[in-house]
Amino acid sequence: MALKKAYEHKSVEAGKYKEWKKKGYFTAGDKTKKPYSLVLPPPNVTGVLHLGHALDTTYQDILARYKKAQGYDVLWLPGMDHAGIATQIKVEEALYKERGLTRFDLGREAFLEEAWNWKHRHADHIRDQWEVMGLMLDYTKEKFTLDKDINKAVNKVFVDLYNKGLIYQGVRIINWDPKLTTALSNMEVIHKEIKGNLYYFKYYLENSSFYLEVATTRPETMFADVCLVVNKKDKRYKDYVGKMFINPVNGEKIPLITDDYVDPSFGTGVMKCTPAHDPNDFTIGVKYNLEMPNCIAKDGTMNDRALEFRGLDRFECRKKLLAKMKELNLFTKKETITHSVGHSERSDAIIEPYLSKQWFIKMSPLAKRALKNQASDKAVKFFPPRFNKVFIRWMENAEDWCISRQLWWGHPIPAYTNKITGKILVSETPPKDIENYIQDEDVLDTWFSSALWPFTTLGWPNKTSDLGRYFPLDVMVTGYDIIFFWASRMIFQSLEFTKQVPFKDCVIHGLVRDEIGRKMSKSLGNGVDPMDVIEEYGCDALRYFLATGSTPGQDIRFSHEKVSHASAYLNKIWNAARYIFSILPSDYKVSKIDEKKLHPTSKFILDRLNVTIRQVTRQMDRYQFGLASEYLYHFVYDDFCSNYIEISKVLLKEDPNNTTPFDVLVHVLKAVILMIYPFTPFISEELYLNLPTHLDSIMLESYPTSKGRVNKKVEEEVLTLIELIKEVRHFKSQNKLAPNELINVYLSDLTFDFTPYIAIFKRLAFIEEVHIGNSPKNLVKIVVRNLSMALELHIDKDLYQARLNEQLENLEKEVIRSEKMLHNPNFLAKAPEAKIKEEQEKYELYKEQLAKVKEEIKNLK
């Protein structure tokens, strides 16, 4: 099938994915091959693919296709996350908008049915988006975090941790989202610097006109004050310690106590203590066995302790309470401050520190095991390595993890309270006399099941063949924003339950930001829908941009212009392929390249190809997709399209009977297609299937490997030829000569036989005659590598002088740079011998060129 004149992404991408999927190319299980495994970080079933997903999945698909082409049995396991809070919010919003109902109107069972219907609808949409992105997922092994077998595994983990004393139920200060009425872990709280006020109130000494001035940012919590606290070293208040003071908001008597925690220099040095509404106050409350009354309800309104303010929203209460305190002359002043305030990641509600009975994981033993493993030869390797320090720092500072959520959508906590005895039974399965028990109404934090994803998806706790074959995973690809949320939890849970790390390598990528570096958000209106980008430029162009636009761990700035450039690059490859296919004889058959018939320029391009294959492979193995594509890009543009394709036209014209250039063109084109294939699978398949010989799909092909060593002599000769052509073209352009105007050229100081290159030089540089030997005087002379070239043309002397001066300056810099390297002990000690030799050769060449340029400048004067 002939290629269309121009690359059209829509026609190229149409139908290919369904064909690959239908033929089973995505399915793992070939036991004759070495396994390679990764799992897709499960997207939430809440919405549509965004650019962050596109970046994350592109990285993984590149690896999956690359490793499959290298001969591995690749399992890329897909799945989706139930996303507890996020999904429940969406379902509740839809329910109220469409039917005017709340989840409480429906009841738990009916609401969960609504949530499952939501999941089924959105799962289909997500699969459609995976298809549009061209992802090589093994759908036969797709999982969902609420699947029955996953739930059994989750229950087992909970019960095992509970029996080991690593899960406990306790009353502690937690992060409470009053909008969603659920507890949150510390990692689900975003701290924002906002302007606020520090309010000062009078706490009178009992039966006295003396008062202490106490500051707080949250007056509404004063209804739950249990004492005042000063530092025992603060001499200002030593006479009042142990005495009773009157709480101005409710008239209750509270004592003044001492504790080292209080900073005497902050405010007045007197702190009110509200153990049920502040984590630091809670610590003091536990220390001194204080009462812990709560004055705020779960929905963020004030409870009965707030007296006449009962039922008001906490912030409305603050306003009215301040007004009353002013009336009673119990308020003294306020100061404007900037402070860090926790907000819910999901609802953006201001978090309420809240005393509540919740389930927790004891992190210290688990974190210690993870840290010990990370210090061993079995450690997870992070790419870039700096994220290992981030992981270690988080593990060293890990706090107990609040894992219970006051939601309906999620894994129910497998804990049952006996109606008669009140004792708690924690069990993988419900008790046989379930009628005598009440199951805990809470569900587990979404990240609890996600942390088990690498091994539960493969059948754990059963010893399945998949678990034995594909675990630990070879690689996990994820964003730096969820290293703690997910990566660290996968590591400590896997070590606890499988005695192995969950994955060998962890590749960390950055976030996709807008063109000026801002995070994409609805409020800024700077979000970009990848489906719109794909509609305009194609999936391959978007994938190429995402994979090559940043290095691991770094953010990437989205740019329509850069995606357009990616599309233009693919069009360049398309046009090169189209030209090659168009010149092949109708009876052409691919044959082994006859090295005896190879022109030096053909040897050069094959050497260059081998070097590129080595460079690209090395960078792919290091997850440096940007560098890999850069090496390939320069080979395609500079060596292949700009040079060899043009040279081959001359070779074929000069010797029509020698068809070796056809073999070389096809061989190089095929290697280029195979190397860019992991990045751009659709266009690669289209071009591959147009090669003279091919398999049923590029997905059955092998990745190219490099062969042989570079012929340095041929390389030097061909590079000299290419530079000669460029210099002639440049001088014609500078002196306003037509590119095809014929001139005479004299070459001197040649160190090799130029005869094989004369026809190419003459044709591509439009040379009348090439004279070998000394040139007549007063001709323009140019130093090219290790020879001199004189041109018969009239020139602008000032321009020529400026060019020589520029050449002189650049060469002097290179000589100094090379000299420093060759005198650098570190370079000489650590660099490979071949690298040192290469630098020595460069140094000698630069010195030769410098001497010739100086001589030409002298002659010009």
Secondary structure, DSSP 8 states (H G I E B T S, - for coil): ----SS--HHHHHTTHHHHHHHTTTT----TTS-EEEEE----BTTS---HHHHHHHHHHHHHHHHHHHTT-EEEEE-EEB--HHHHHHHHHHHHHHHHS--HHHH-HHHHHHHHHHHHHHHHHHHHHHHHHHT----GGG-EETT-HHHHHHHHHHHHHHHHTT-EEEEEEEEEEETTTTEEE-GGGEEEEEEEEEEEEEEEEETTSS-EEEEEES-GGGGGG--EEEE-TT-GGGTTTTT-EEE-TTT--EEEEEE-TTS-TTSTTS-EEE-TTS-HHHHHHHHHTT------B-TTSBB-GGGGGGTTSBHHHHHHHHHHHHHHTT-EEEEEEEEEEEEEETTT--B-EEEEEEEEEE-HHHHHHHHHHHHTSTT--EEESTHHHHHHHHHHHT---EE-EES-SSS-B--EEEETTT--EEE-SS--TTGGGEEE---EE-HHHHHTTHHHHTTTTTS--HHHHHH-SEEEEEEEGGGIIIIIIHHHHHHHHHHSS-SEEEEEEE--EE-TTS-B--TTTT----HHHHHHHH-HHHHHHHHHHSS-TTS-EE--HHHHHHHHHHHHHHHHHHHHHHHHS-TT-------GGG--HHHHHHHHHHHHHHHHHHHHHHTT-HHHHHHHHHHIIIIIIIIIIHHHHHHHHHH-TT--HHHHHHHHHHHHHHHHHTTT-HHHHHHHHTTSSS--S-GGGS------S---HHHHHHHHHHHHHHHHHHHHHHHTT--TT--EEEEEES--S--GGGHHHHHHHHTEEEEEES---TT-EEEEETTEEEEE-S---HHHHHHHHHHHHHHHHHHHHHHHHHHT-HHHHHHS-HHHHHHHHHHHHHHHHHHHHHHHHHHHH-
